[in-house]
């Protein structure tokens, strides 16, 4: 991965979205998280246009911090992680992520409906906030 950070689009901001903003006076970066009723971003639109707001691309440490265990069979082009009965794979260069149930016989949903309700192939996920949102939508704890 060439760059560790990118400048987000306004549409990416949502409750729980994590980003960094650079202080004009001391040029230090500080972490910010959008919260309900969050209005400070409205005051910082210029910071976005001046490249003083950045978001860290998803990395191995972010995924592990959410309880996923790194699979040692991973390679440089595709990282693999597991948690409970779910496998997650991530391609850092293309930002593609996927999920699937490892053992369908251990999935009540799979056994009842004969389909994997955790199966996702090649979604683009750029940061930890997007991954957390997707995990909630898939009901993966």
MDTraj code that builds the backbone (N, CA, C; nanometers):
import mdtraj as md
import numpy as np

residues = "UNK UNK UNK UNK UNK UNK UNK UNK UNK UNK UNK UNK UNK UNK UNK UNK UNK UNK UNK UNK UNK UNK UNK UNK UNK UNK UNK UNK UNK UNK UNK UNK UNK UNK UNK UNK UNK UNK UNK UNK UNK UNK UNK UNK UNK UNK UNK UNK UNK UNK UNK UNK UNK UNK UNK UNK UNK UNK UNK UNK UNK UNK UNK UNK UNK UNK UNK UNK UNK UNK UNK UNK UNK UNK UNK UNK UNK UNK UNK UNK UNK UNK UNK UNK UNK UNK UNK UNK UNK UNK UNK UNK UNK UNK UNK UNK UNK UNK UNK UNK UNK UNK UNK UNK UNK UNK UNK UNK UNK UNK UNK UNK UNK UNK UNK UNK UNK UNK UNK UNK UNK UNK UNK UNK UNK UNK UNK UNK UNK UNK UNK UNK UNK UNK UNK UNK UNK UNK UNK UNK UNK".split()
xyz = np.array([
    [0.0854, -0.1159, 0.0000],
    [0.0000, 0.0000, 0.0000],
    [0.0907, 0.1232, 0.0000],
    [0.0706, 0.2105, -0.0947],
    [0.1566, 0.3270, -0.1104],
    [0.1334, 0.4298, -0.0005],
    [0.0112, 0.4768, 0.0136],
    [-0.0202, 0.5783, 0.1122],
    [-0.0960, 0.5167, 0.2288],
    [-0.0705, 0.5703, 0.3468],
    [-0.1388, 0.5211, 0.4666],
    [-0.2700, 0.5955, 0.4894],
    [-0.2832, 0.7173, 0.4313],
    [-0.4006, 0.8024, 0.4520],
    [-0.4582, 0.8502, 0.3198],
    [-0.5846, 0.8908, 0.3241],
    [-0.6484, 0.9524, 0.2089],
    [-0.7384, 1.0643, 0.2576],
    [-0.7753, 1.1544, 0.1671],
    [-0.8688, 1.2613, 0.1991],
    [-1.0095, 1.2109, 0.1700],
    [-1.0972, 1.2112, 0.2715],
    [-1.2321, 1.1560, 0.2511],
    [-1.3220, 1.2506, 0.1730],
    [-1.4264, 1.1941, 0.1171],
    [-1.5322, 1.2726, 0.0547],
    [-1.6331, 1.3090, 0.1630],
    [-1.7031, 1.4190, 0.1454],
    [-1.8025, 1.4625, 0.2438],
    [-1.9057, 1.3531, 0.2678],
    [-1.9423, 1.2794, 0.1637],
    [-2.0445, 1.1746, 0.1745],
    [-2.0030, 1.0600, 0.2668],
    [-1.8742, 1.0462, 0.2959],
    [-1.8281, 0.9378, 0.3819],
    [-1.8585, 0.9623, 0.5291],
    [-1.8827, 1.0871, 0.5680],
    [-1.9008, 1.1199, 0.7082],
    [-2.0359, 1.0694, 0.7589],
    [-2.0327, 1.0026, 0.8732],
    [-2.1515, 0.9488, 0.9380],
    [-2.1219, 0.9346, 1.0877],
    [-2.2232, 0.9118, 1.1680],
    [-2.2021, 0.8910, 1.3108],
    [-2.1091, 0.7718, 1.3283],
    [-2.0031, 0.7921, 1.4047],
    [-1.9038, 0.6876, 1.4272],
    [-1.7844, 0.6958, 1.3330],
    [-1.7911, 0.7816, 1.2323],
    [-1.6820, 0.7942, 1.1356],
    [-1.5598, 0.8535, 1.2053],
    [-1.4462, 0.7884, 1.1896],
    [-1.3222, 0.8316, 1.2537],
    [-1.2290, 0.8924, 1.1498],
    [-1.1764, 1.0089, 1.1810],
    [-1.0829, 1.0769, 1.0918],
    [-0.9848, 1.1571, 1.1745],
    [-0.8838, 1.2126, 1.1098],
    [-0.7866, 1.2974, 1.1763],
    [-0.7933, 1.4359, 1.1154],
    [-0.7693, 1.5366, 1.1992],
    [-0.7676, 1.6746, 1.1525],
    [-0.6378, 1.7385, 1.2007],
    [-0.5803, 1.8201, 1.1150],
    [-0.4534, 1.8849, 1.1472],
    [-0.4790, 2.0229, 1.2076],
    [-0.4162, 2.0480, 1.3210],
    [-0.4251, 2.1778, 1.3882],
    [-0.3375, 2.2772, 1.3117],
    [-0.3918, 2.3916, 1.2780],
    [-0.3171, 2.4923, 1.2012],
    [-0.1965, 2.5433, 1.2789],
    [-0.2137, 2.5660, 1.4073],
    [-0.1077, 2.6284, 1.4870],
    [0.0152, 2.5407, 1.5059],
    [-0.0035, 2.4137, 1.5382],
    [0.1136, 2.3294, 1.5647],
    [0.1326, 2.2155, 1.4654],
    [0.0493, 2.2091, 1.3647],
    [0.0568, 2.1086, 1.2575],
    [0.0441, 1.9650, 1.3075],
    [-0.0047, 1.9462, 1.4300],
    [-0.0257, 1.8121, 1.4839],
    [-0.1600, 1.7576, 1.4359],
    [-0.1655, 1.6250, 1.4201],
    [-0.2891, 1.5581, 1.3799],
    [-0.3594, 1.5046, 1.5036],
    [-0.4898, 1.5250, 1.5118],
    [-0.5700, 1.4733, 1.6221],
    [-0.6863, 1.3913, 1.5696],
    [-0.7238, 1.2889, 1.6446],
    [-0.8323, 1.1995, 1.6040],
    [-0.9671, 1.2608, 1.6405],
    [-1.0623, 1.2533, 1.5486],
    [-1.1992, 1.2988, 1.5705],
    [-1.2943, 1.1861, 1.5329],
    [-1.4060, 1.1775, 1.6040],
    [-1.5101, 1.0789, 1.5723],
    [-1.6425, 1.1531, 1.5649],
    [-1.7141, 1.1363, 1.4546],
    [-1.8448, 1.2005, 1.4394],
    [-1.9425, 1.1406, 1.5399],
    [-2.0156, 1.2270, 1.6080],
    [-2.1134, 1.1838, 1.7065],
    [-2.2506, 1.2393, 1.6687],
    [-2.3577, 1.1866, 1.7282],
    [-2.4913, 1.2416, 1.6985],
    [-2.4945, 1.3910, 1.7316],
    [-2.5597, 1.4673, 1.6453],
    [-2.5661, 1.6118, 1.6640],
    [-2.4343, 1.6797, 1.6328],
    [-2.3474, 1.6074, 1.5641],
    [-2.2138, 1.6571, 1.5325],
    [-2.2234, 1.7732, 1.4348],
    [-2.1794, 1.8914, 1.4759],
    [-2.1873, 2.0083, 1.3893],
    [-2.0525, 2.0683, 1.3595],
    [-1.9489, 2.0248, 1.4325],
    [-1.8170, 2.0852, 1.4141],
    [-1.7658, 2.0658, 1.2720],
    [-1.8029, 1.9548, 1.2075],
    [-1.7540, 1.9325, 1.0724],
    [-1.8009, 2.0424, 0.9782],
    [-1.9213, 2.0935, 1.0015],
    [-1.9713, 2.2027, 0.9184],
    [-1.8760, 2.3211, 0.9202],
    [-1.8111, 2.3422, 1.0339],
    [-1.7159, 2.4524, 1.0467],
    [-1.5816, 2.4193, 0.9821],
    [-1.5574, 2.2936, 0.9508],
    [-1.4267, 2.2522, 0.9010],
    [-1.4256, 2.2095, 0.7544],
    [-1.5246, 2.2502, 0.6772],
    [-1.5276, 2.2156, 0.5347],
    [-1.3993, 2.2629, 0.4661],
    [-1.3522, 2.3800, 0.5050],
    [-1.2280, 2.4313, 0.4464],
    [-1.1103, 2.3394, 0.4751],
    [-1.1101, 2.2748, 0.5942],
    [-1.0022, 2.1823, 0.6282],
    [-1.0004, 2.0641, 0.5326],
    [-1.1172, 2.0195, 0.4915],
    [-1.1269, 1.9093, 0.3966],
    [-1.0690, 1.9513, 0.2623],
    [-1.1035, 2.0708, 0.2192],
    [-1.0547, 2.1213, 0.0904],
    [-0.9059, 2.1526, 0.0945],
    [-0.8526, 2.1846, 0.2130],
    [-0.7105, 2.2191, 0.2268],
    [-0.6251, 2.0987, 0.2658],
    [-0.6798, 1.9789, 0.2534],
    [-0.6086, 1.8557, 0.2884],
    [-0.5615, 1.8529, 0.4332],
    [-0.6420, 1.9092, 0.5226],
    [-0.6096, 1.9058, 0.6646],
    [-0.6968, 1.8043, 0.7377],
    [-0.7732, 1.7280, 0.6634],
    [-0.8496, 1.6155, 0.7183],
    [-0.8051, 1.4920, 0.6415],
    [-0.7783, 1.3862, 0.7168],
    [-0.7353, 1.2609, 0.6534],
    [-0.7963, 1.1427, 0.7270],
    [-0.7997, 1.0293, 0.6573],
    [-0.8501, 0.9045, 0.7133],
    [-0.7461, 0.7971, 0.6856],
    [-0.7195, 0.7160, 0.7864],
    [-0.6234, 0.6071, 0.7691],
    [-0.6908, 0.4922, 0.6944],
    [-0.6218, 0.4425, 0.5925],
    [-0.6713, 0.3235, 0.5228],
    [-0.6753, 0.2059, 0.6196],
    [-0.7677, 0.1156, 0.5960],
    [-0.7793, -0.0060, 0.6752],
    [-0.6482, -0.0832, 0.6677],
    [-0.6027, -0.1330, 0.7834],
    [-0.4818, -0.2139, 0.7843],
    [-0.5007, -0.3352, 0.8754],
    [-0.3998, -0.4179, 0.8821],
    [-0.4056, -0.5427, 0.9588],
    [-0.4395, -0.5160, 1.1055],
    [-0.3784, -0.4150, 1.1637],
    [-0.4009, -0.3837, 1.3046],
    [-0.5461, -0.3421, 1.3303],
    [-0.6067, -0.2679, 1.2368],
    [-0.7473, -0.2284, 1.2513],
    [-0.8377, -0.3513, 1.2569],
    [-0.8140, -0.4449, 1.1675],
    [-0.8968, -0.5658, 1.1613],
    [-0.8784, -0.6486, 1.2886],
    [-0.7543, -0.6644, 1.3318],
    [-0.7273, -0.7401, 1.4546],
    [-0.7885, -0.6713, 1.5771],
    [-0.7932, -0.5382, 1.5772],
    [-0.8499, -0.4661, 1.6920],
    [-0.9996, -0.4925, 1.7082],
    [-1.0642, -0.5437, 1.6039],
    [-1.2065, -0.5764, 1.6087],
    [-1.2291, -0.7240, 1.6437],
    [-1.1235, -0.7913, 1.6884],
    [-1.1360, -0.9293, 1.7357],
    [-1.1067, -1.0364, 1.6329],
    [-1.0624, -0.9994, 1.5145],
    [-1.0313, -1.0969, 1.4102],
    [-0.8894, -1.1492, 1.4314],
    [-0.8702, -1.2772, 1.4053],
    [-0.7402, -1.3422, 1.4238],
    [-0.6759, -1.3627, 1.2868],
    [-0.5537, -1.3130, 1.2733],
    [-0.4796, -1.3218, 1.1477],
    [-0.4470, -1.4672, 1.1159],
    [-0.4724, -1.5062, 0.9931],
    [-0.4451, -1.6426, 0.9462],
    [-0.3065, -1.6449, 0.8835],
    [-0.2213, -1.7301, 0.9339],
    [-0.0818, -1.7341, 0.8890],
    [-0.0655, -1.7853, 0.7460],
    [-0.1738, -1.8348, 0.6845],
    [-0.1651, -1.8761, 0.5438],
    [-0.1851, -1.7564, 0.4504],
    [-0.2009, -1.6372, 0.5076],
    [-0.2170, -1.5153, 0.4270],
    [-0.0890, -1.4878, 0.3492],
    [-0.1038, -1.4075, 0.2446],
    [0.0136, -1.3624, 0.1709],
    [0.0070, -1.2103, 0.1565],
    [0.1036, -1.1520, 0.0897],
    [0.1087, -1.0057, 0.0780],
    [-0.0099, -0.9481, 0.0024],
    [-0.0625, -1.0204, -0.0933],
    [-0.1711, -0.9664, -0.1748],
    [-0.3093, -0.9867, -0.1109],
    [-0.3214, -1.0846, -0.0205],
    [-0.4512, -1.1091, 0.0433],
    [-0.4311, -1.1553, 0.1869],
    [-0.4845, -1.0745, 0.2795],
    [-0.4807, -1.1124, 0.4203],
    [-0.6066, -1.1907, 0.4520],
    [-0.5916, -1.2918, 0.5382],
    [-0.7063, -1.3711, 0.5818],
    [-0.7150, -1.3655, 0.7341],
    [-0.8383, -1.3568, 0.7834],
    [-0.8643, -1.3515, 0.9271],
    [-0.9839, -1.4411, 0.9565],
    [-0.9931, -1.4873, 1.0788],
    [-1.1119, -1.5640, 1.1178],
    [-1.1599, -1.5169, 1.2537],
    [-1.2893, -1.5332, 1.2728],
    [-1.3536, -1.4990, 1.3990],
    [-1.4774, -1.5871, 1.4085],
    [-1.4853, -1.6631, 1.5168],
    [-1.5934, -1.7598, 1.5318],
    [-1.5947, -1.8497, 1.4091],
    [-1.7009, -1.8534, 1.3335],
    [-1.7117, -1.9424, 1.2169],
    [-1.7071, -1.8630, 1.0855],
    [-1.6510, -1.7423, 1.0895],
    [-1.6487, -1.6553, 0.9721],
    [-1.5049, -1.6302, 0.9277],
    [-1.4817, -1.6333, 0.7984],
    [-1.3521, -1.5981, 0.7399],
    [-1.3666, -1.4621, 0.6732],
    [-1.2704, -1.3748, 0.6976],
    [-1.2641, -1.2430, 0.6339],
    [-1.1368, -1.2413, 0.5516],
    [-1.1445, -1.1920, 0.4295],
    [-1.0216, -1.1713, 0.3520],
    [-1.0205, -1.0276, 0.3031],
    [-0.9008, -0.9709, 0.2955],
    [-0.8855, -0.8306, 0.2570],
    [-0.7653, -0.8151, 0.1651],
    [-0.7874, -0.7470, 0.0552],
    [-0.6807, -0.7162, -0.0403],
    [-0.6483, -0.5680, -0.0269],
    [-0.5371, -0.5368, 0.0387],
    [-0.5060, -0.3982, 0.0739],
    [-0.4804, -0.3096, -0.0479],
    [-0.4278, -0.3629, -0.1534],
    [-0.4004, -0.2808, -0.2723],
    [-0.5295, -0.2335, -0.3398],
    [-0.6259, -0.3223, -0.3539],
    [-0.7513, -0.2876, -0.4217],
    [-0.8623, -0.2493, -0.3241],
    [-0.8373, -0.2663, -0.1923],
    [-0.9335, -0.2348, -0.0850],
    [-1.0561, -0.3264, -0.0896],
    [-1.0422, -0.4459, -0.1450],
    [-1.1531, -0.5407, -0.1558],
    [-1.1600, -0.6287, -0.0318],
    [-1.2835, -0.6503, 0.0142],
    [-1.3040, -0.7333, 0.1318],
    [-1.4103, -0.8380, 0.0997],
    [-1.4016, -0.9504, 0.1679],
    [-1.5016, -1.0547, 0.1510],
    [-1.5169, -1.1343, 0.2792],
    [-1.6306, -1.2004, 0.2931],
    [-1.6608, -1.2832, 0.4094],
    [-1.7259, -1.4121, 0.3621],
    [-1.7087, -1.5177, 0.4379],
    [-1.7860, -1.6397, 0.4159],
    [-1.7837, -1.7244, 0.5419],
    [-1.8833, -1.8115, 0.5551],
    [-1.8910, -1.9041, 0.6673],
    [-1.7922, -2.0168, 0.6430],
    [-1.7090, -2.0440, 0.7415],
    [-1.6047, -2.1456, 0.7261],
    [-1.6649, -2.2859, 0.7222],
    [-1.7491, -2.3189, 0.8197],
    [-1.8091, -2.4521, 0.8282],
    [-1.9615, -2.4377, 0.8278],
    [-2.0253, -2.4555, 0.7107],
    [-2.1707, -2.4390, 0.7016],
    [-2.2494, -2.5265, 0.7985],
    [-2.1944, -2.6402, 0.8382],
    [-2.2668, -2.7286, 0.9302],
    [-2.2793, -2.6680, 1.0702],
    [-2.2028, -2.5628, 1.0983],
    [-2.2102, -2.4951, 1.2277],
    [-2.2919, -2.3664, 1.2207],
    [-2.3604, -2.3432, 1.1090],
    [-2.4412, -2.2230, 1.0914],
    [-2.5885, -2.2609, 1.0849],
    [-2.6640, -2.2194, 1.1867],
    [-2.8084, -2.2495, 1.1879],
    [-2.8777, -2.1892, 1.0659],
    [-2.8392, -2.0668, 1.0293],
    [-2.9005, -2.0000, 0.9142],
    [-2.8734, -2.0791, 0.7867],
    [-2.7490, -2.1202, 0.7690],
    [-2.7112, -2.1968, 0.6495],
    [-2.7883, -2.3288, 0.6445],
    [-2.7983, -2.3949, 0.7583],
    [-2.8674, -2.5240, 0.7629],
    [-3.0164, -2.5089, 0.7314],
    [-3.0773, -2.3975, 0.7747],
    [-3.2204, -2.3781, 0.7528],
    [-3.2515, -2.3292, 0.6117],
    [-3.1692, -2.2395, 0.5577],
    [-3.2011, -2.1771, 0.4290],
    [-3.1097, -2.2190, 0.3137],
    [-3.0127, -2.3033, 0.3392],
    [-2.9187, -2.3527, 0.2379],
    [-2.8477, -2.2396, 0.1635],
    [-2.8207, -2.1328, 0.2365],
    [-2.7395, -2.0262, 0.1784],
    [-2.6616, -1.9583, 0.2900],
    [-2.5511, -1.8973, 0.2527],
    [-2.4604, -1.8343, 0.3478],
    [-2.4980, -1.6870, 0.3622],
    [-2.5571, -1.6497, 0.4747],
    [-2.5987, -1.5110, 0.4947],
    [-2.4816, -1.4193, 0.5297],
    [-2.3624, -1.4728, 0.5393],
    [-2.2423, -1.3931, 0.5652],
    [-2.1558, -1.3802, 0.4401],
    [-2.1986, -1.4399, 0.3299],
    [-2.1185, -1.4420, 0.2064],
    [-2.1188, -1.3046, 0.1394],
    [-2.0025, -1.2449, 0.1323],
    [-1.9823, -1.1164, 0.0658],
    [-1.8573, -1.1306, -0.0192],
    [-1.8631, -1.0878, -0.1423],
    [-1.7456, -1.0946, -0.2289],
    [-1.7129, -0.9567, -0.2843],
    [-1.5929, -0.9153, -0.2620],
    [-1.5341, -0.7980, -0.3269],
    [-1.6082, -0.6663, -0.3088],
    [-1.6391, -0.6317, -0.1847],
    [-1.6839, -0.4964, -0.1554],
    [-1.5600, -0.4108, -0.1341],
    [-1.5699, -0.2839, -0.1633],
    [-1.4584, -0.1925, -0.1394],
    [-1.4769, -0.1302, -0.0011],
    [-1.3801, -0.1525, 0.0858],
    [-1.3792, -0.0979, 0.2217],
    [-1.2460, -0.0256, 0.2393],
    [-1.2518, 0.1044, 0.2662],
    [-1.1283, 0.1816, 0.2754],
    [-1.0789, 0.2044, 0.4170],
    [-1.1689, 0.1993, 0.5175],
    [-1.1243, 0.2351, 0.6518],
    [-1.1974, 0.1543, 0.7583],
    [-1.1505, 0.1683, 0.8815],
    [-1.2050, 0.0921, 0.9941],
    [-1.3515, 0.1270, 1.0199],
    [-1.3895, 0.2537, 1.0044],
    [-1.5285, 0.2941, 1.0276],
    [-1.6231, 0.2216, 0.9318],
    [-1.5837, 0.2099, 0.8049],
    [-1.6662, 0.1386, 0.7071],
    [-1.6763, -0.0091, 0.7430],
    [-1.5654, -0.0681, 0.7875],
    [-1.5674, -0.2098, 0.8256],
    [-1.6603, -0.2320, 0.9445],
    [-1.6536, -0.1463, 1.0450],
    [-1.7409, -0.1600, 1.1616],
    [-1.8881, -0.1504, 1.1211],
    [-1.9183, -0.0598, 1.0319],
    [-2.0561, -0.0437, 0.9845],
    [-2.1028, -0.1695, 0.9101],
    [-2.0163, -0.2240, 0.8252],
    [-2.0507, -0.3453, 0.7504],
    [-2.0704, -0.4643, 0.8456],
    [-1.9857, -0.4778, 0.9450],
    [-1.9996, -0.5873, 1.0409],
    [-2.1313, -0.5799, 1.1159],
    [-2.1746, -0.4581, 1.1500],
    [-2.3060, -0.4415, 1.2144],
    [-2.4171, -0.4865, 1.1203],
    [-2.4067, -0.4480, 0.9927],
    [-2.5102, -0.4840, 0.8956],
    [-2.5173, -0.6342, 0.8740],
    [-2.4032, -0.7016, 0.8817],
    [-2.4000, -0.8465, 0.8638],
    [-2.4279, -0.9221, 0.9941],
    [-2.4435, -0.8461, 1.1037],
    [-2.4673, -0.9028, 1.2351],
    [-2.3533, -0.9959, 1.2747],
    [-2.2316, -0.9496, 1.2529],
    [-2.1119, -1.0229, 1.2923],
    [-2.0562, -0.9515, 1.4158],
    [-2.0563, -1.0196, 1.5259],
    [-2.0086, -0.9594, 1.6530],
    [-1.8607, -0.9740, 1.6656],
])
top = md.Topology()
chain = top.add_chain()
for i, resn in enumerate(residues, 1):
    res = top.add_residue(resn, chain, resSeq=i)
    for name in ("N", "CA", "C"):
        top.add_atom(name, md.element.get_by_symbol(name[0]), res)
traj = md.Trajectory(xyz[None], top)
